[in-house]
């Protein structure tokens, strides 16, 4: 009894803040220490060849991977190793600026691998990046759009934060090619093609509480077939490997048991039930080959939300005490988490979807259990209804779309979890 009392009174260990944090570049996803950054000169000189406008080979090679044009001649890249210590500026033990030999200060820190500019807090706060993976036609692009829209308009306010694009170009691309077609025009997005290698969409989830570090959201709109193409996945392996959290999308229509029952139930009103290719387990196999298999004990500790998409389609399987989905299932009821993760609601949906996946796709569930140490299960509907002929017949009404993200916030210790 005395031992139990001591355990109850024992305070949790106080986390010691490290002198600095490793940086994960949100563009190329390499991991490095703050001392390894390089800088972009804040000026150029026509009389000093080292500071003349010049090509940036590393940046151009990065852009070529995404079929983007060269940046042309730009200011020189400066290595801090060429700068005397007295000309270096540190903030919170992180190198944030240098004064070059012309006496000009620059604070434009670059990734040493791809030469893209780094966020100002990089190295001072953890580099927490969330990635989305899933097979072909799982709906990653649509889910990404619905999630970011919901984060900006609902979730951020509920957690006293703001969801902000990293720059004006990302804001324009997201609004023009993703948000407006779905939320204003009611049109579906076209399938992402493997040749469309696009730079990641980078958003910062910034809390009003200055003691909480911002969370970086870096989403690749990756063609689903690329997730099972080993050569293609090499480009994105570092992205997944260095993520702080994973959103693993699973389409119920790619599970043969469910697909067959839906086709029988819907008859001629199947809507856009496109042909399905890769099974969810195929994506896990590719992830194992590219990075999980190289981890200790061939498992990953990265918190992974298994997200069942298009949950609105499951209403056609509802049965009283049914084998798959009950009429009063949590799947069809939207839940809004505010200020904390509602553990009661989370436990309900996690348990229900775990049992559902185990019934309809046991091989996938077993593969998840073997390779992932830290998982939770969710069901979301990015649109609220199934489109017909690429057109939405109803107003977009997302269901539980941000719940997996809120769970990741909890796992990364940004927010609390409470029963009510």
C-alpha positions in Angstrom: 0.0 0.0 0.0 2.8 2.4 0.9 4.5 1.7 -2.5 1.2 2.4 -4.3 0.8 5.7 -2.4 4.4 6.7 -3.3 3.7 6.0 -7.0 0.5 8.1 -6.9 2.4 11.0 -5.3 5.4 10.8 -7.6 5.5 13.7 -9.9 6.0 13.1 -13.7 9.5 13.7 -14.8 10.2 17.3 -15.9 11.2 17.4 -19.5 14.5 19.2 -20.0 14.5 21.4 -23.1 17.5 20.5 -25.3 19.9 23.3 -26.3 18.5 23.1 -29.8 16.3 20.8 -32.0 17.3 18.9 -35.2 15.8 20.5 -38.3 13.8 18.6 -40.8 13.5 20.5 -44.1 9.8 20.7 -45.0 10.8 20.6 -48.7 13.3 17.7 -49.1 12.8 16.2 -45.6 16.5 15.7 -44.8 17.3 15.9 -41.1 20.3 18.0 -39.9 21.6 20.1 -37.0 21.2 24.0 -37.0 25.0 24.4 -37.3 24.7 22.7 -40.7 22.6 25.4 -42.3 23.9 27.6 -45.1 22.8 31.2 -45.9 21.7 33.1 -48.9 23.6 36.4 -49.3 21.5 39.5 -48.8 23.3 41.3 -51.7 25.4 40.7 -54.8 28.6 42.2 -56.0 29.8 42.7 -59.6 33.4 43.0 -58.5 33.6 40.0 -56.2 33.1 36.7 -58.1 32.1 34.8 -54.9 29.2 37.2 -54.4 28.1 37.6 -58.1 24.7 36.5 -59.1 25.0 32.8 -60.0 23.2 29.5 -60.6 22.2 27.5 -57.6 22.7 23.9 -58.7 21.2 22.3 -55.5 18.0 24.4 -55.7 17.7 23.8 -59.4 18.1 20.0 -59.0 15.4 20.0 -56.3 13.0 22.0 -58.5 13.7 19.6 -61.5 12.3 16.7 -59.4 9.0 18.5 -59.5 9.1 19.6 -63.1 9.7 23.2 -62.0 11.8 25.7 -64.0 15.2 26.8 -62.9 15.3 29.9 -60.6 18.0 31.5 -62.8 20.8 33.5 -61.3 20.4 34.3 -57.6 22.5 35.6 -54.7 25.4 33.4 -53.5 25.2 30.7 -50.9 27.5 31.2 -47.9 28.8 28.5 -45.7 29.0 29.5 -42.0 32.3 27.7 -41.9 33.9 30.5 -43.8 32.6 33.1 -41.3 34.6 34.1 -38.2 32.8 33.2 -34.9 32.4 36.9 -34.0 30.4 37.4 -37.1 27.8 34.8 -36.3 24.5 35.6 -34.5 22.8 33.0 -32.3 19.4 32.9 -30.7 18.4 30.2 -28.2 21.7 28.4 -29.1 20.7 28.3 -32.8 22.7 30.0 -35.5 20.3 32.5 -37.1 22.4 35.0 -38.9 25.9 35.8 -40.3 27.7 39.0 -41.4 29.7 38.3 -44.6 33.1 39.7 -45.5 31.4 42.8 -47.1 29.8 43.6 -43.7 26.3 42.7 -44.9 24.0 40.8 -42.5 21.8 38.0 -43.7 19.3 35.9 -41.8 18.1 33.9 -44.8 18.9 30.3 -43.6 18.8 27.6 -46.2 18.6 23.8 -46.1 22.1 22.5 -46.8 20.7 19.8 -49.1 18.1 21.6 -51.3 18.8 25.3 -50.6 15.2 26.1 -49.9 14.6 28.7 -47.2 13.9 27.5 -43.7 11.2 28.8 -41.4 12.4 31.3 -38.8 11.7 29.0 -35.8 13.6 26.1 -37.3 16.0 24.6 -34.7 14.3 26.5 -31.8 11.3 24.2 -31.9 10.7 20.6 -32.8 10.3 19.9 -36.5 7.0 18.1 -36.4 5.8 17.1 -39.8 2.6 15.2 -40.6 2.4 13.1 -43.8 -0.5 11.5 -45.7 -0.1 8.1 -47.4 -2.5 5.7 -49.1 -3.1 3.7 -52.3 -4.5 4.9 -55.6 -8.0 6.5 -55.5 -8.1 6.5 -51.7 -8.9 10.2 -51.8 -5.8 11.8 -50.4 -6.1 15.0 -52.4 -9.7 15.5 -51.4 -9.0 14.7 -47.8 -6.1 17.0 -47.7 -8.3 19.8 -49.1 -11.1 19.2 -46.6 -8.7 18.8 -43.7 -6.9 22.1 -44.3 -10.2 23.9 -45.0 -11.5 22.6 -41.7 -8.3 23.4 -39.8 -8.4 27.0 -41.1 -12.1 27.6 -40.5 -12.9 25.5 -37.4 -10.2 23.5 -35.7 -7.6 26.3 -35.3 -10.1 28.5 -33.5 -11.1 25.6 -31.2 -7.5 25.2 -30.1 -6.6 28.9 -30.0 -4.4 28.7 -33.0 -4.2 29.7 -36.7 -3.5 27.5 -39.7 -1.3 29.6 -42.1 0.2 28.7 -45.5 4.0 29.0 -45.5 4.0 31.5 -48.4 1.7 33.3 -50.9 2.4 30.8 -53.7 1.2 27.8 -51.5 -1.9 29.8 -50.5 -2.7 30.6 -54.2 -2.1 27.0 -55.4 -4.2 25.5 -52.6 -7.1 27.9 -53.0 -7.1 27.8 -56.9 -6.6 24.2 -57.6 -8.1 22.5 -54.5 -10.3 24.6 -52.2 -12.3 26.6 -54.7 -13.3 23.6 -57.0 -14.6 21.6 -54.1 -16.0 24.1 -51.6 -17.2 26.8 -54.1 -17.9 24.9 -57.4 -18.9 21.5 -56.0 -16.6 19.8 -58.4 -14.3 16.8 -57.8 -10.6 16.9 -58.3 -9.0 14.9 -61.0 -6.8 12.0 -60.0 -3.2 12.9 -59.3 -0.9 11.5 -62.0 2.5 10.1 -61.3 4.1 12.6 -63.6 2.7 15.5 -61.6 5.4 15.7 -58.9 4.3 18.7 -57.0 6.1 20.6 -54.2 4.6 19.9 -50.8 1.8 22.1 -49.4 3.3 23.5 -46.2 1.1 25.1 -43.6 2.0 26.2 -40.0 -0.4 25.4 -37.2 0.6 28.3 -34.9 -0.8 28.5 -31.3 -1.6 31.8 -29.7 0.1 30.4 -26.6 3.7 31.4 -27.3 5.0 28.6 -25.0 3.7 26.0 -27.6 5.9 25.6 -30.7 4.2 25.7 -34.1 3.4 22.5 -35.9 4.4 22.2 -39.5 2.0 20.5 -41.9 3.7 19.3 -45.0 1.4 17.4 -47.4 2.5 15.8 -50.6 -0.2 15.4 -53.2 1.3 12.0 -54.2 -0.2 9.8 -56.9 -1.5 6.7 -55.2 0.2 4.3 -57.6 3.5 6.0 -56.6 3.0 4.6 -53.1 3.5 1.1 -54.4 6.2 2.0 -57.1 9.5 1.5 -55.4 11.5 3.9 -57.7 8.8 6.6 -57.2 8.6 6.1 -53.5 12.3 6.8 -53.1 11.5 10.5 -53.6 9.1 10.5 -50.7 10.7 8.0 -48.4 12.5 10.7 -46.4 9.3 12.6 -46.1 7.6 9.6 -44.4 10.6 8.5 -42.4 11.2 11.9 -40.8 7.5 12.6 -40.1 6.3 13.1 -36.6 2.9 11.6 -37.4 1.3 9.7 -40.3 -2.3 9.8 -41.6 -2.7 6.5 -43.3 -5.8 6.6 -45.7 -7.8 3.5 -46.3 -10.7 3.5 -48.8 -13.5 1.0 -47.9 -14.2 0.7 -51.6 -10.8 -0.9 -52.0 -11.8 -3.7 -49.6 -13.5 -6.4 -51.8 -15.9 -7.5 -49.1 -17.3 -3.9 -48.7 -17.2 -3.0 -52.4 -19.2 -6.1 -53.5 -21.9 -5.4 -50.8 -22.1 -1.7 -51.8 -22.5 -2.5 -55.5 -25.3 -4.9 -54.7 -26.9 -2.4 -52.3 -26.7 0.6 -54.7 -27.5 -1.1 -58.0 -27.4 1.6 -60.7 -26.8 4.4 -58.2 -23.2 3.6 -57.6 -22.0 7.1 -58.4 -18.2 7.5 -58.9 -17.0 4.1 -57.8 -13.9 4.2 -59.8 -11.9 1.0 -60.5 -9.7 0.1 -57.5 -6.2 -1.0 -57.9 -3.7 -1.4 -55.0 -5.0 -2.8 -51.8 -4.2 -1.0 -48.5 -1.8 -3.7 -47.5 0.3 -3.1 -50.6 1.2 0.4 -49.3 2.4 -1.1 -46.0 4.6 -3.5 -47.9 6.2 -0.6 -49.8 6.7 1.4 -46.6 8.3 -1.6 -45.1 10.7 -2.0 -48.0 11.7 1.7 -48.0 12.0 2.5 -44.3 10.1 0.5 -41.7 12.2 -2.6 -42.4 15.4 -0.6 -41.6 14.1 0.5 -38.2 14.9 -1.2 -34.9 13.0 -4.5 -34.7 11.5 -3.6 -38.2 8.7 -1.5 -36.6 8.0 2.2 -36.5 7.1 4.2 -33.4 5.7 7.1 -35.4 2.1 7.8 -34.3 -0.1 6.6 -37.1 -3.7 7.3 -37.6 -5.5 4.7 -39.7 -8.2 6.8 -41.4 -11.1 5.0 -43.1 -12.2 7.5 -45.8 -15.6 8.0 -47.6 -17.4 6.9 -44.4 -20.7 8.3 -45.7 -20.8 5.3 -48.1 -21.1 2.9 -45.2 -24.6 4.1 -44.6 -25.7 1.7 -47.3 -24.5 -1.2 -45.1 -26.4 -0.1 -41.9 -28.3 -2.9 -40.2 -29.7 -3.3 -36.8 -27.1 -5.5 -35.0 -25.5 -5.8 -38.4 -22.2 -7.6 -39.1 -20.5 -4.5 -40.2 -22.2 -1.2 -39.3 -25.0 -0.6 -36.8 -27.7 1.9 -37.5 -26.6 4.0 -34.5 -22.9 3.9 -35.4 -20.5 6.6 -34.4 -19.3 6.8 -38.0 -22.3 8.9 -39.1 -22.2 11.4 -36.2 -19.9 14.4 -36.5 -17.8 15.2 -33.4 -16.1 18.5 -32.8 -13.1 18.5 -30.4 -12.3 21.8 -28.7 -9.4 22.6 -26.4 -8.7 19.0 -25.8 -9.1 15.5 -27.3 -12.4 14.1 -26.1 -11.1 10.6 -25.0 -14.7 9.3 -24.6 -15.5 10.0 -28.3 -12.1 8.9 -29.5 -12.3 5.6 -27.7 -15.7 4.9 -29.2 -14.6 5.5 -32.8 -11.2 3.8 -32.4 -12.8 0.6 -31.0 -15.5 0.5 -33.6 -13.2 1.0 -36.6 -10.7 -1.5 -35.3 -13.4 -4.1 -35.1 -14.7 -3.2 -38.5 -11.3 -3.4 -40.2 -10.6 -6.7 -38.5 -13.8 -8.1 -40.0 -13.5 -6.9 -43.5 -9.7 -6.9 -44.1 -7.9 -9.0 -41.6 -4.6 -9.2 -43.6 -4.3 -5.4 -43.5 -5.1 -5.2 -39.8 -2.5 -7.9 -39.1 0.1 -6.0 -41.2 -0.6 -2.8 -39.2 -0.2 -4.7 -35.9 3.1 -6.2 -37.0 4.8 -3.0 -38.3 3.3 -0.1 -36.3 3.7 0.4 -32.6 1.5 3.4 -32.1 -1.9 3.4 -34.0 -5.4 4.6 -33.7 -8.4 4.1 -36.0 -10.8 6.7 -37.4 -13.6 7.1 -40.0 -14.0 10.4 -41.9 -16.0 11.7 -44.8 -14.2 14.6 -46.5 -17.3 15.6 -48.5 -20.3 14.2 -46.6 -21.7 12.5 -49.7 -20.5 10.5 -52.8 -20.1 12.6 -56.0 -22.0 11.6 -59.1 -20.3 12.3 -62.5 -17.6 14.2 -60.7 -20.2 16.6 -59.3 -21.3 17.0 -55.8 -25.1 17.0 -55.4 -25.0 18.5 -51.9 -23.3 21.1 -49.9 -19.9 19.9 -48.7 -20.3 18.8 -45.0 -17.2 17.1 -43.7 -17.7 14.5 -41.0 -15.0 14.0 -38.3 -12.4 15.1 -40.8 -10.1 16.7 -38.3 -10.3 14.0 -35.6 -7.2 12.1 -36.7 -5.2 15.4 -36.7 -6.5 16.3 -33.2 -5.3 12.8 -32.0 -1.9 13.5 -33.4 -1.8 16.8 -31.6 -2.5 14.8 -28.4 0.2 12.2 -29.2 2.7 15.0 -29.8 1.8 16.5 -26.5 0.3 19.8 -27.9 -3.0 19.2 -26.2 -4.6 17.3 -23.4 -6.9 14.3 -23.5 -10.0 14.3 -21.2 -12.9 12.0 -20.8 -15.4 14.8 -21.2 
